[in-house]
Amino acid sequence: MDLQIPGFRNGGCVAGHHFAGHTELLAKLTGARDSVMILAHGDFRVSHVTTHIALEDVPKRATPERMRRAST
């Protein structure tokens, strides 16, 4: 299943949706308290600890709690 929203980066912001990406938009629309981005192919799954942030901000955001949350 592919839940990407093609063209969201440009079209979403133009339409007044100010989210870093479609992961955050889908979380807001579904009322989720939290979300993680998961990439899947066959039986292989990878969950991102951080999404849509500058690389220099990753060390501050990659906390043990976020890593636990992304892995469960």
SETI-641743 format. One record per residue: y, z, x of N, C-alpha, C in turn; residue in one letter. Coordinates in nm, 3 decimals. Layout:
<nodes>
Y / Z / X / Y / Z / X / Y / Z / X / A
...
</nodes>
This chain:
<nodes>
-0.116 / 0.000 / 0.084 / 0.000 / 0.000 / 0.000 / 0.124 / 0.000 / 0.089 / M
0.220 / -0.081 / 0.060 / 0.343 / -0.092 / 0.137 / 0.460 / -0.049 / 0.049 / D
0.527 / 0.060 / 0.087 / 0.639 / 0.110 / 0.008 / 0.773 / 0.083 / 0.074 / L
0.778 / -0.014 / 0.161 / 0.905 / -0.048 / 0.224 / 0.997 / -0.114 / 0.123 / Q
1.125 / -0.099 / 0.145 / 1.224 / -0.164 / 0.061 / 1.297 / -0.265 / 0.149 / I
1.255 / -0.392 / 0.147 / 1.316 / -0.492 / 0.235 / 1.467 / -0.502 / 0.213 / P
1.540 / -0.509 / 0.321 / 1.685 / -0.526 / 0.313 / 1.760 / -0.401 / 0.273 / G
1.694 / -0.286 / 0.269 / 1.761 / -0.164 / 0.222 / 1.878 / -0.126 / 0.310 / F
1.862 / -0.138 / 0.440 / 1.968 / -0.096 / 0.531 / 2.103 / -0.159 / 0.494 / R
2.104 / -0.287 / 0.470 / 2.229 / -0.354 / 0.435 / 2.260 / -0.342 / 0.286 / N
2.168 / -0.384 / 0.204 / 2.191 / -0.385 / 0.059 / 2.206 / -0.247 / 0.000 / G
2.129 / -0.150 / 0.049 / 2.136 / -0.015 / -0.005 / 2.272 / 0.047 / 0.016 / G
2.327 / 0.032 / 0.133 / 2.458 / 0.090 / 0.161 / 2.567 / 0.017 / 0.083 / C
2.555 / -0.112 / 0.071 / 2.653 / -0.189 / -0.005 / 2.650 / -0.147 / -0.152 / V
2.530 / -0.115 / -0.203 / 2.515 / -0.076 / -0.343 / 2.556 / 0.069 / -0.367 / A
2.602 / 0.139 / -0.265 / 2.649 / 0.275 / -0.281 / 2.546 / 0.383 / -0.253 / G
2.431 / 0.346 / -0.203 / 2.329 / 0.444 / -0.167 / 2.345 / 0.480 / -0.021 / H
2.388 / 0.600 / 0.006 / 2.416 / 0.640 / 0.143 / 2.303 / 0.728 / 0.198 / H
2.191 / 0.666 / 0.225 / 2.075 / 0.731 / 0.283 / 2.046 / 0.665 / 0.417 / F
1.989 / 0.742 / 0.510 / 1.957 / 0.686 / 0.642 / 1.854 / 0.575 / 0.632 / A
1.767 / 0.582 / 0.533 / 1.663 / 0.481 / 0.515 / 1.593 / 0.500 / 0.382 / G
1.495 / 0.414 / 0.355 / 1.429 / 0.420 / 0.225 / 1.341 / 0.544 / 0.210 / H
1.296 / 0.605 / 0.319 / 1.218 / 0.728 / 0.310 / 1.301 / 0.838 / 0.243 / T
1.425 / 0.852 / 0.286 / 1.514 / 0.952 / 0.228 / 1.551 / 0.919 / 0.084 / E
1.571 / 0.791 / 0.055 / 1.602 / 0.750 / -0.082 / 1.486 / 0.782 / -0.175 / L
1.364 / 0.748 / -0.136 / 1.247 / 0.775 / -0.220 / 1.228 / 0.925 / -0.241 / L
1.254 / 1.005 / -0.139 / 1.245 / 1.150 / -0.153 / 1.344 / 1.200 / -0.258 / A
1.466 / 1.151 / -0.252 / 1.570 / 1.191 / -0.348 / 1.533 / 1.148 / -0.490 / K
1.489 / 1.024 / -0.505 / 1.455 / 0.972 / -0.638 / 1.337 / 1.043 / -0.701 / L
1.246 / 1.095 / -0.620 / 1.127 / 1.163 / -0.673 / 1.145 / 1.314 / -0.679 / T
1.259 / 1.365 / -0.632 / 1.284 / 1.509 / -0.636 / 1.207 / 1.587 / -0.531 / G
1.159 / 1.519 / -0.428 / 1.084 / 1.586 / -0.323 / 1.175 / 1.678 / -0.241 / A
1.125 / 1.796 / -0.208 / 1.202 / 1.888 / -0.124 / 1.203 / 1.841 / 0.021 / R
1.099 / 1.767 / 0.058 / 1.084 / 1.724 / 0.196 / 1.002 / 1.595 / 0.196 / D
1.009 / 1.522 / 0.305 / 0.930 / 1.399 / 0.314 / 0.901 / 1.368 / 0.460 / S
0.799 / 1.288 / 0.481 / 0.768 / 1.236 / 0.614 / 0.735 / 1.088 / 0.599 / V
0.760 / 1.012 / 0.703 / 0.726 / 0.871 / 0.704 / 0.586 / 0.858 / 0.765 / M
0.499 / 0.786 / 0.695 / 0.363 / 0.767 / 0.743 / 0.337 / 0.618 / 0.758 / I
0.285 / 0.580 / 0.873 / 0.241 / 0.444 / 0.897 / 0.089 / 0.444 / 0.887 / L
0.033 / 0.347 / 0.816 / -0.111 / 0.345 / 0.796 / -0.166 / 0.205 / 0.817 / A
-0.283 / 0.200 / 0.876 / -0.357 / 0.074 / 0.892 / -0.505 / 0.108 / 0.891 / H
-0.574 / 0.064 / 0.787 / -0.714 / 0.100 / 0.775 / -0.729 / 0.251 / 0.767 / G
-0.812 / 0.308 / 0.853 / -0.832 / 0.453 / 0.856 / -0.734 / 0.525 / 0.948 / D
-0.648 / 0.450 / 1.014 / -0.554 / 0.507 / 1.111 / -0.425 / 0.548 / 1.042 / F
-0.378 / 0.670 / 1.066 / -0.253 / 0.720 / 1.008 / -0.168 / 0.784 / 1.116 / R
-0.038 / 0.756 / 1.113 / 0.058 / 0.818 / 1.204 / 0.175 / 0.867 / 1.121 / V
0.211 / 0.993 / 1.138 / 0.324 / 1.051 / 1.066 / 0.436 / 1.078 / 1.164 / S
0.555 / 1.038 / 1.130 / 0.671 / 1.059 / 1.217 / 0.722 / 1.202 / 1.205 / H
0.757 / 1.262 / 1.316 / 0.817 / 1.396 / 1.316 / 0.965 / 1.385 / 1.281 / V
1.030 / 1.280 / 1.327 / 1.171 / 1.256 / 1.294 / 1.185 / 1.112 / 1.246 / T
1.287 / 1.087 / 1.169 / 1.314 / 0.951 / 1.122 / 1.464 / 0.925 / 1.123 / T
1.500 / 0.803 / 1.150 / 1.637 / 0.754 / 1.138 / 1.741 / 0.843 / 1.206 / H
1.712 / 0.884 / 1.330 / 1.811 / 0.960 / 1.406 / 1.821 / 0.898 / 1.545 / I
1.930 / 0.929 / 1.613 / 1.949 / 0.879 / 1.749 / 1.846 / 0.943 / 1.842 / A
1.799 / 0.867 / 1.938 / 1.699 / 0.917 / 2.032 / 1.745 / 1.045 / 2.101 / L
1.873 / 1.055 / 2.130 / 1.925 / 1.175 / 2.197 / 1.913 / 1.301 / 2.110 / E
1.898 / 1.284 / 1.977 / 1.886 / 1.398 / 1.886 / 1.742 / 1.442 / 1.863 / D
1.646 / 1.363 / 1.909 / 1.504 / 1.394 / 1.886 / 1.464 / 1.531 / 1.940 / V
1.499 / 1.569 / 2.063 / 1.457 / 1.701 / 2.112 / 1.504 / 1.817 / 2.025 / P
1.621 / 1.805 / 1.964 / 1.671 / 1.913 / 1.877 / 1.596 / 1.919 / 1.745 / K
1.551 / 1.803 / 1.696 / 1.485 / 1.796 / 1.565 / 1.333 / 1.810 / 1.571 / R
1.274 / 1.786 / 1.687 / 1.128 / 1.791 / 1.700 / 1.083 / 1.935 / 1.723 / A
1.102 / 2.019 / 1.622 / 1.067 / 2.160 / 1.632 / 0.918 / 2.180 / 1.600 / T
0.862 / 2.293 / 1.641 / 0.722 / 2.321 / 1.606 / 0.697 / 2.314 / 1.454 / P
0.791 / 2.363 / 1.374 / 0.774 / 2.358 / 1.228 / 0.768 / 2.215 / 1.177 / E
0.855 / 2.127 / 1.225 / 0.853 / 1.987 / 1.183 / 0.724 / 1.920 / 1.227 / R
0.676 / 1.954 / 1.346 / 0.551 / 1.896 / 1.394 / 0.433 / 1.940 / 1.308 / M
0.431 / 2.067 / 1.269 / 0.325 / 2.116 / 1.178 / 0.333 / 2.044 / 1.044 / R
0.453 / 2.032 / 0.990 / 0.472 / 1.969 / 0.859 / 0.429 / 1.823 / 0.862 / R
0.460 / 1.754 / 0.969 / 0.426 / 1.612 / 0.979 / 0.276 / 1.590 / 1.001 / A
0.207 / 1.692 / 1.048 / 0.065 / 1.675 / 1.078 / -0.027 / 1.724 / 0.968 / S
0.029 / 1.779 / 0.861 / -0.058 / 1.829 / 0.753 / -0.054 / 1.741 / 0.632 / T
</nodes>
